[in-house]
């Protein structure tokens, strides 16, 4: 966390902080009026990495926020997101498939499930991604899904072997995964690559692996993935 935030000594485990979040969510719903409002992000990753008390605070805060939003905007569609690679047990320290049953139960208010996916963490090439990569996670749930975050780098870093061509192939593979769950939509992480030259060394190091996920480079010149993205975007919507 940013040093300034840590210096406040506050935590989501405090009832007052949870109440502040609930009020904030209600205000966002009324002022911005989003089609779908996300109230918790990558919940299973929080459960994997954080202390149990903090995960429970996320559950409580999201539940309180859902109630606050419902009080002012009863028809607002609510969402939480989960991390796909964590659900498949592909991250360090994991050894088996986890699924999303805990998340679906703990955030029962969610009408839409957001999926965050960076499959290069567990698969060397896009073609290795299982055909049921999304559908298995949602099996038994009638809730619709959308991909709210994700991508594949075009430049290798930190031992990752990839290329602009491989990034384009990922978008082709991803289209089939989206179709398999009749996804509501998809958000690519970046339009253009990040130029980290002006960033602090700490920020540059943290963002390096994600900096080449755009379908354009940092000067807005199209990469091969741009044509793939445009081709998918132009497909006729089937309802």
ZADO-1210 file (C-alpha; in nm, 4 decimals, padded with zeros to 6 digits):
<atoms>
<atom x="00.0000" y="00.0000" z="00.0000" code="UNK" pos="1"/>
<atom x="00.1132" y="00.3617" z="-00.0483" code="UNK" pos="2"/>
<atom x="00.3133" y="00.4882" z="00.2487" code="UNK" pos="3"/>
<atom x="00.0700" y="00.7743" z="00.3055" code="UNK" pos="4"/>
<atom x="-00.2196" y="00.5353" z="00.3369" code="UNK" pos="5"/>
<atom x="-00.0312" y="00.3077" z="00.5750" code="UNK" pos="6"/>
<atom x="00.0633" y="00.6077" z="00.7846" code="UNK" pos="7"/>
<atom x="-00.3015" y="00.6736" z="00.8716" code="UNK" pos="8"/>
<atom x="-00.3068" y="00.3516" z="01.0724" code="UNK" pos="9"/>
<atom x="-00.6624" y="00.2785" z="00.9601" code="UNK" pos="10"/>
<atom x="-00.8061" y="-00.0505" z="00.8343" code="UNK" pos="11"/>
<atom x="-01.1111" y="-00.1892" z="00.6594" code="UNK" pos="12"/>
<atom x="-01.1556" y="-00.4091" z="00.9667" code="UNK" pos="13"/>
<atom x="-01.2842" y="-00.0999" z="01.1529" code="UNK" pos="14"/>
<atom x="-01.6657" y="-00.0642" z="01.1526" code="UNK" pos="15"/>
<atom x="-01.6324" y="00.3090" z="01.0866" code="UNK" pos="16"/>
<atom x="-01.4239" y="00.2523" z="00.7744" code="UNK" pos="17"/>
<atom x="-01.6753" y="-00.0054" z="00.6493" code="UNK" pos="18"/>
<atom x="-01.9576" y="00.2444" z="00.7054" code="UNK" pos="19"/>
<atom x="-01.7649" y="00.5100" z="00.5129" code="UNK" pos="20"/>
<atom x="-01.7238" y="00.2684" z="00.2235" code="UNK" pos="21"/>
<atom x="-02.0953" y="00.1843" z="00.2228" code="UNK" pos="22"/>
<atom x="-02.1833" y="00.5547" z="00.2086" code="UNK" pos="23"/>
<atom x="-01.9314" y="00.6055" z="-00.0732" code="UNK" pos="24"/>
<atom x="-02.0793" y="00.3183" z="-00.2761" code="UNK" pos="25"/>
<atom x="-02.4295" y="00.4605" z="-00.2385" code="UNK" pos="26"/>
<atom x="-02.3079" y="00.8032" z="-00.3528" code="UNK" pos="27"/>
<atom x="-02.1330" y="00.6540" z="-00.6573" code="UNK" pos="28"/>
<atom x="-02.4500" y="00.4670" z="-00.7497" code="UNK" pos="29"/>
<atom x="-02.6617" y="00.7817" z="-00.7318" code="UNK" pos="30"/>
<atom x="-02.4220" y="01.0220" z="-00.9006" code="UNK" pos="31"/>
<atom x="-02.2558" y="00.8080" z="-01.1669" code="UNK" pos="32"/>
<atom x="-02.5401" y="00.5592" z="-01.2175" code="UNK" pos="33"/>
<atom x="-02.3280" y="00.2774" z="-01.3628" code="UNK" pos="34"/>
<atom x="-02.4950" y="-00.0063" z="-01.5494" code="UNK" pos="35"/>
<atom x="-02.3186" y="-00.2457" z="-01.3138" code="UNK" pos="36"/>
<atom x="-02.1497" y="-00.1462" z="-00.9863" code="UNK" pos="37"/>
<atom x="-01.8613" y="-00.3548" z="-00.8557" code="UNK" pos="38"/>
<atom x="-01.8298" y="-00.3652" z="-00.4766" code="UNK" pos="39"/>
<atom x="-01.5323" y="-00.5994" z="-00.4208" code="UNK" pos="40"/>
<atom x="-01.2375" y="-00.6917" z="-00.6403" code="UNK" pos="41"/>
<atom x="-01.0493" y="-01.0222" z="-00.6804" code="UNK" pos="42"/>
<atom x="-01.2078" y="-01.1566" z="-00.3647" code="UNK" pos="43"/>
<atom x="-01.0377" y="-01.4949" z="-00.3818" code="UNK" pos="44"/>
<atom x="-00.6959" y="-01.3303" z="-00.4184" code="UNK" pos="45"/>
<atom x="-00.7665" y="-01.1293" z="-00.1026" code="UNK" pos="46"/>
<atom x="-00.8597" y="-01.4530" z="00.0741" code="UNK" pos="47"/>
<atom x="-00.5380" y="-01.6178" z="-00.0473" code="UNK" pos="48"/>
<atom x="-00.2992" y="-01.3363" z="00.0404" code="UNK" pos="49"/>
<atom x="-00.4502" y="-01.1413" z="00.3296" code="UNK" pos="50"/>
<atom x="-00.5116" y="-01.2202" z="00.6940" code="UNK" pos="51"/>
<atom x="-00.8491" y="-01.3927" z="00.7551" code="UNK" pos="52"/>
<atom x="-00.9721" y="-01.0879" z="00.9484" code="UNK" pos="53"/>
<atom x="-00.9129" y="-00.8641" z="00.6481" code="UNK" pos="54"/>
<atom x="-01.0934" y="-01.0977" z="00.4103" code="UNK" pos="55"/>
<atom x="-01.3876" y="-01.1101" z="00.6495" code="UNK" pos="56"/>
<atom x="-01.3825" y="-00.7304" z="00.6566" code="UNK" pos="57"/>
<atom x="-01.4097" y="-00.7263" z="00.2762" code="UNK" pos="58"/>
<atom x="-01.7138" y="-00.9568" z="00.3006" code="UNK" pos="59"/>
<atom x="-01.8742" y="-00.7344" z="00.5635" code="UNK" pos="60"/>
<atom x="-01.7934" y="-00.4072" z="00.3882" code="UNK" pos="61"/>
<atom x="-01.9230" y="-00.5298" z="00.0533" code="UNK" pos="62"/>
<atom x="-02.2418" y="-00.6587" z="00.2161" code="UNK" pos="63"/>
<atom x="-02.2974" y="-00.3259" z="00.3910" code="UNK" pos="64"/>
<atom x="-02.2313" y="-00.1401" z="00.0667" code="UNK" pos="65"/>
<atom x="-02.4797" y="-00.3611" z="-00.1189" code="UNK" pos="66"/>
<atom x="-02.7471" y="-00.2809" z="00.1403" code="UNK" pos="67"/>
<atom x="-02.6692" y="00.0915" z="00.1222" code="UNK" pos="68"/>
<atom x="-02.6929" y="00.0929" z="-00.2568" code="UNK" pos="69"/>
<atom x="-03.0163" y="-00.1070" z="-00.2530" code="UNK" pos="70"/>
<atom x="-03.1670" y="00.1493" z="-00.0129" code="UNK" pos="71"/>
<atom x="-03.1190" y="00.4335" z="-00.2615" code="UNK" pos="72"/>
<atom x="-03.1142" y="00.2497" z="-00.5969" code="UNK" pos="73"/>
<atom x="-03.3079" y="-00.0780" z="-00.5667" code="UNK" pos="74"/>
<atom x="-03.2608" y="-00.1632" z="-00.9345" code="UNK" pos="75"/>
<atom x="-02.8839" y="-00.1095" z="-00.9460" code="UNK" pos="76"/>
<atom x="-02.7023" y="-00.4204" z="-01.0707" code="UNK" pos="77"/>
<atom x="-02.4228" y="-00.5247" z="-00.8338" code="UNK" pos="78"/>
<atom x="-02.1039" y="-00.7155" z="-00.9097" code="UNK" pos="79"/>
<atom x="-01.7944" y="-00.8592" z="-00.7437" code="UNK" pos="80"/>
<atom x="-01.4898" y="-00.9927" z="-00.9249" code="UNK" pos="81"/>
<atom x="-01.2690" y="-01.2966" z="-00.8732" code="UNK" pos="82"/>
<atom x="-00.9203" y="-01.3817" z="-00.9966" code="UNK" pos="83"/>
<atom x="-00.9295" y="-01.6687" z="-01.2458" code="UNK" pos="84"/>
<atom x="-00.5743" y="-01.7969" z="-01.1943" code="UNK" pos="85"/>
<atom x="-00.6269" y="-01.8109" z="-00.8174" code="UNK" pos="86"/>
<atom x="-00.9505" y="-02.0035" z="-00.8720" code="UNK" pos="87"/>
<atom x="-00.7623" y="-02.2561" z="-01.0846" code="UNK" pos="88"/>
<atom x="-00.4859" y="-02.2919" z="-00.8210" code="UNK" pos="89"/>
<atom x="-00.2122" y="-02.1641" z="-01.0519" code="UNK" pos="90"/>
<atom x="-00.0481" y="-01.9055" z="-00.8263" code="UNK" pos="91"/>
<atom x="00.2547" y="-01.9588" z="-00.5979" code="UNK" pos="92"/>
<atom x="00.1656" y="-02.1561" z="-00.2878" code="UNK" pos="93"/>
<atom x="-00.1354" y="-02.3221" z="-00.4502" code="UNK" pos="94"/>
<atom x="-00.1524" y="-02.6848" z="-00.5540" code="UNK" pos="95"/>
<atom x="-00.5100" y="-02.7573" z="-00.6629" code="UNK" pos="96"/>
<atom x="-00.8185" y="-02.6163" z="-00.8309" code="UNK" pos="97"/>
<atom x="-01.0194" y="-02.3961" z="-00.5930" code="UNK" pos="98"/>
<atom x="-01.3260" y="-02.2866" z="-00.7892" code="UNK" pos="99"/>
<atom x="-01.5499" y="-01.9955" z="-00.6908" code="UNK" pos="100"/>
<atom x="-01.8060" y="-02.1603" z="-00.4631" code="UNK" pos="101"/>
<atom x="-01.6807" y="-01.9711" z="-00.1554" code="UNK" pos="102"/>
<atom x="-01.6940" y="-01.6385" z="-00.3358" code="UNK" pos="103"/>
<atom x="-02.0428" y="-01.7005" z="-00.4760" code="UNK" pos="104"/>
<atom x="-02.1627" y="-01.7805" z="-00.1235" code="UNK" pos="105"/>
<atom x="-01.9849" y="-01.4994" z="00.0613" code="UNK" pos="106"/>
<atom x="-02.1027" y="-01.2365" z="-00.1879" code="UNK" pos="107"/>
<atom x="-02.4483" y="-01.3722" z="-00.2570" code="UNK" pos="108"/>
<atom x="-02.5819" y="-01.0245" z="-00.3341" code="UNK" pos="109"/>
<atom x="-02.3752" y="-01.0074" z="-00.6542" code="UNK" pos="110"/>
<atom x="-02.5884" y="-01.0382" z="-00.9655" code="UNK" pos="111"/>
<atom x="-02.2897" y="-01.0404" z="-01.2017" code="UNK" pos="112"/>
<atom x="-01.9520" y="-01.2086" z="-01.1568" code="UNK" pos="113"/>
<atom x="-01.6499" y="-01.0209" z="-01.2837" code="UNK" pos="114"/>
<atom x="-01.3485" y="-01.2232" z="-01.3938" code="UNK" pos="115"/>
<atom x="-00.9902" y="-01.0988" z="-01.3729" code="UNK" pos="116"/>
<atom x="-00.7544" y="-01.3116" z="-01.5776" code="UNK" pos="117"/>
<atom x="-00.3829" y="-01.3032" z="-01.6601" code="UNK" pos="118"/>
<atom x="-00.3347" y="-01.6596" z="-01.7877" code="UNK" pos="119"/>
<atom x="00.0347" y="-01.6217" z="-01.8695" code="UNK" pos="120"/>
<atom x="00.0914" y="-01.6822" z="-01.4984" code="UNK" pos="121"/>
<atom x="-00.0048" y="-02.0449" z="-01.5488" code="UNK" pos="122"/>
<atom x="00.0160" y="-02.1158" z="-01.9216" code="UNK" pos="123"/>
<atom x="00.3195" y="-02.0834" z="-02.1482" code="UNK" pos="124"/>
<atom x="00.1197" y="-02.0142" z="-02.4657" code="UNK" pos="125"/>
<atom x="-00.2427" y="-01.9074" z="-02.5248" code="UNK" pos="126"/>
<atom x="-00.3265" y="-02.2396" z="-02.6858" code="UNK" pos="127"/>
<atom x="-00.2621" y="-02.4124" z="-02.3503" code="UNK" pos="128"/>
<atom x="-00.5531" y="-02.2316" z="-02.1830" code="UNK" pos="129"/>
<atom x="-00.8303" y="-02.4914" z="-02.1250" code="UNK" pos="130"/>
<atom x="-01.1501" y="-02.4473" z="-02.3217" code="UNK" pos="131"/>
<atom x="-01.3458" y="-02.4503" z="-01.9930" code="UNK" pos="132"/>
<atom x="-01.1203" y="-02.1894" z="-01.8311" code="UNK" pos="133"/>
<atom x="-01.4202" y="-01.9668" z="-01.7527" code="UNK" pos="134"/>
<atom x="-01.7151" y="-02.2027" z="-01.7862" code="UNK" pos="135"/>
<atom x="-01.5921" y="-02.4456" z="-01.5197" code="UNK" pos="136"/>
<atom x="-01.5725" y="-02.1635" z="-01.2673" code="UNK" pos="137"/>
<atom x="-01.9338" y="-02.0639" z="-01.3322" code="UNK" pos="138"/>
<atom x="-02.0777" y="-02.4139" z="-01.3543" code="UNK" pos="139"/>
<atom x="-02.3915" y="-02.4383" z="-01.1439" code="UNK" pos="140"/>
<atom x="-02.4319" y="-02.0616" z="-01.1206" code="UNK" pos="141"/>
<atom x="-02.6966" y="-01.8797" z="-01.3188" code="UNK" pos="142"/>
<atom x="-02.5258" y="-01.5452" z="-01.2688" code="UNK" pos="143"/>
<atom x="-02.3902" y="-01.3782" z="-01.5845" code="UNK" pos="144"/>
<atom x="-02.0231" y="-01.2906" z="-01.6132" code="UNK" pos="145"/>
<atom x="-01.7975" y="-01.0345" z="-01.7737" code="UNK" pos="146"/>
<atom x="-01.4207" y="-01.0048" z="-01.7911" code="UNK" pos="147"/>
<atom x="-01.3346" y="-00.6831" z="-01.6110" code="UNK" pos="148"/>
<atom x="-00.9552" y="-00.7010" z="-01.6158" code="UNK" pos="149"/>
<atom x="-00.6864" y="-00.8997" z="-01.7888" code="UNK" pos="150"/>
<atom x="-00.4521" y="-00.9360" z="-02.0801" code="UNK" pos="151"/>
<atom x="-00.1316" y="-01.0860" z="-02.2172" code="UNK" pos="152"/>
<atom x="00.1999" y="-00.8945" z="-02.2487" code="UNK" pos="153"/>
<atom x="00.3710" y="-00.8557" z="-02.5850" code="UNK" pos="154"/>
<atom x="00.7177" y="-00.8071" z="-02.4298" code="UNK" pos="155"/>
<atom x="00.8902" y="-01.0678" z="-02.2164" code="UNK" pos="156"/>
<atom x="00.9978" y="-00.9686" z="-01.8644" code="UNK" pos="157"/>
<atom x="01.0771" y="-01.1468" z="-01.5390" code="UNK" pos="158"/>
<atom x="01.1371" y="-01.4770" z="-01.7173" code="UNK" pos="159"/>
<atom x="00.8188" y="-01.4577" z="-01.9255" code="UNK" pos="160"/>
<atom x="00.8681" y="-01.5592" z="-02.2889" code="UNK" pos="161"/>
<atom x="00.6159" y="-01.3874" z="-02.5148" code="UNK" pos="162"/>
<atom x="00.5814" y="-01.1788" z="-02.8305" code="UNK" pos="163"/>
<atom x="00.3467" y="-00.9454" z="-03.0147" code="UNK" pos="164"/>
<atom x="00.2245" y="-01.2442" z="-03.2145" code="UNK" pos="165"/>
<atom x="00.1529" y="-01.4414" z="-02.8976" code="UNK" pos="166"/>
<atom x="-00.0460" y="-01.1503" z="-02.7559" code="UNK" pos="167"/>
<atom x="-00.2581" y="-01.1489" z="-03.0712" code="UNK" pos="168"/>
<atom x="-00.3119" y="-01.5240" z="-03.0435" code="UNK" pos="169"/>
<atom x="-00.4252" y="-01.4767" z="-02.6856" code="UNK" pos="170"/>
<atom x="-00.7013" y="-01.2402" z="-02.7982" code="UNK" pos="171"/>
<atom x="-00.8150" y="-01.5022" z="-03.0495" code="UNK" pos="172"/>
<atom x="-00.8191" y="-01.7696" z="-02.7795" code="UNK" pos="173"/>
<atom x="-00.9885" y="-01.5350" z="-02.5364" code="UNK" pos="174"/>
<atom x="-01.2777" y="-01.4748" z="-02.7760" code="UNK" pos="175"/>
<atom x="-01.3687" y="-01.8423" z="-02.7504" code="UNK" pos="176"/>
<atom x="-01.3502" y="-01.8327" z="-02.3719" code="UNK" pos="177"/>
<atom x="-01.5825" y="-01.5328" z="-02.3656" code="UNK" pos="178"/>
<atom x="-01.8274" y="-01.7084" z="-02.5960" code="UNK" pos="179"/>
<atom x="-01.8244" y="-02.0164" z="-02.3738" code="UNK" pos="180"/>
<atom x="-01.9925" y="-01.8207" z="-02.0925" code="UNK" pos="181"/>
<atom x="-02.1901" y="-01.5767" z="-02.3104" code="UNK" pos="182"/>
<atom x="-01.9907" y="-01.2985" z="-02.1449" code="UNK" pos="183"/>
<atom x="-02.1646" y="-00.9656" z="-02.0977" code="UNK" pos="184"/>
<atom x="-01.8490" y="-00.7847" z="-02.2045" code="UNK" pos="185"/>
<atom x="-01.4721" y="-00.7618" z="-02.1745" code="UNK" pos="186"/>
<atom x="-01.2307" y="-00.4909" z="-02.0644" code="UNK" pos="187"/>
<atom x="-00.8743" y="-00.5198" z="-02.1883" code="UNK" pos="188"/>
<atom x="-00.6343" y="-00.3838" z="-01.9265" code="UNK" pos="189"/>
<atom x="-00.4767" y="-00.1212" z="-02.1537" code="UNK" pos="190"/>
<atom x="-00.5373" y="00.0476" z="-02.4872" code="UNK" pos="191"/>
<atom x="-00.1718" y="00.1505" z="-02.5155" code="UNK" pos="192"/>
<atom x="00.1440" y="00.0279" z="-02.3460" code="UNK" pos="193"/>
<atom x="00.2724" y="00.2189" z="-02.0440" code="UNK" pos="194"/>
<atom x="00.5748" y="00.4448" z="-02.0775" code="UNK" pos="195"/>
<atom x="00.7457" y="00.3876" z="-01.7445" code="UNK" pos="196"/>
<atom x="01.0449" y="00.6119" z="-01.8143" code="UNK" pos="197"/>
<atom x="00.9150" y="00.8877" z="-01.5846" code="UNK" pos="198"/>
<atom x="00.8045" y="00.6498" z="-01.3091" code="UNK" pos="199"/>
<atom x="00.9908" y="00.5883" z="-00.9866" code="UNK" pos="200"/>
<atom x="01.1992" y="00.2684" z="-00.9812" code="UNK" pos="201"/>
<atom x="00.9491" y="00.1130" z="-00.7393" code="UNK" pos="202"/>
<atom x="00.6509" y="00.1850" z="-00.9647" code="UNK" pos="203"/>
<atom x="00.8388" y="00.0781" z="-01.2775" code="UNK" pos="204"/>
<atom x="00.9332" y="-00.2527" z="-01.1175" code="UNK" pos="205"/>
<atom x="00.5792" y="-00.3190" z="-00.9979" code="UNK" pos="206"/>
<atom x="00.4226" y="-00.2366" z="-01.3340" code="UNK" pos="207"/>
<atom x="00.6845" y="-00.3847" z="-01.5692" code="UNK" pos="208"/>
<atom x="00.5043" y="-00.7113" z="-01.6388" code="UNK" pos="209"/>
<atom x="00.1789" y="-00.5275" z="-01.7130" code="UNK" pos="210"/>
<atom x="00.3290" y="-00.2433" z="-01.9169" code="UNK" pos="211"/>
<atom x="00.3069" y="-00.4101" z="-02.2605" code="UNK" pos="212"/>
<atom x="-00.0526" y="-00.5342" z="-02.2483" code="UNK" pos="213"/>
<atom x="-00.1874" y="-00.2628" z="-02.4770" code="UNK" pos="214"/>
<atom x="-00.3012" y="-00.3303" z="-02.8304" code="UNK" pos="215"/>
<atom x="-00.0919" y="-00.0239" z="-02.9208" code="UNK" pos="216"/>
<atom x="00.2561" y="00.0731" z="-02.8086" code="UNK" pos="217"/>
<atom x="00.3202" y="00.3709" z="-02.5824" code="UNK" pos="218"/>
<atom x="00.3222" y="00.6028" z="-02.8864" code="UNK" pos="219"/>
<atom x="-00.0172" y="00.4725" z="-02.9989" code="UNK" pos="220"/>
<atom x="00.1198" y="00.2752" z="-03.2921" code="UNK" pos="221"/>
<atom x="-00.0868" y="-00.0367" z="-03.3505" code="UNK" pos="222"/>
<atom x="00.0523" y="-00.3760" z="-03.2605" code="UNK" pos="223"/>
<atom x="-00.0723" y="-00.6996" z="-03.4262" code="UNK" pos="224"/>
<atom x="-00.3203" y="-00.7388" z="-03.1399" code="UNK" pos="225"/>
<atom x="-00.5044" y="-00.4225" z="-03.2468" code="UNK" pos="226"/>
<atom x="-00.6335" y="-00.5820" z="-03.5659" code="UNK" pos="227"/>
<atom x="-00.7384" y="-00.8919" z="-03.3733" code="UNK" pos="228"/>
<atom x="-00.9219" y="-00.6781" z="-03.1184" code="UNK" pos="229"/>
<atom x="-01.0975" y="-00.4772" z="-03.3922" code="UNK" pos="230"/>
<atom x="-01.2008" y="-00.7951" z="-03.5712" code="UNK" pos="231"/>
<atom x="-01.3619" y="-00.9317" z="-03.2559" code="UNK" pos="232"/>
<atom x="-01.5245" y="-00.6009" z="-03.1682" code="UNK" pos="233"/>
<atom x="-01.6864" y="-00.5841" z="-03.5123" code="UNK" pos="234"/>
<atom x="-01.8624" y="-00.9194" z="-03.4755" code="UNK" pos="235"/>
<atom x="-02.2382" y="-00.9015" z="-03.4819" code="UNK" pos="236"/>
<atom x="-02.3955" y="-00.9121" z="-03.1365" code="UNK" pos="237"/>
<atom x="-02.5972" y="-01.2288" z="-03.0877" code="UNK" pos="238"/>
<atom x="-02.8638" y="-01.2115" z="-02.8174" code="UNK" pos="239"/>
</atoms>
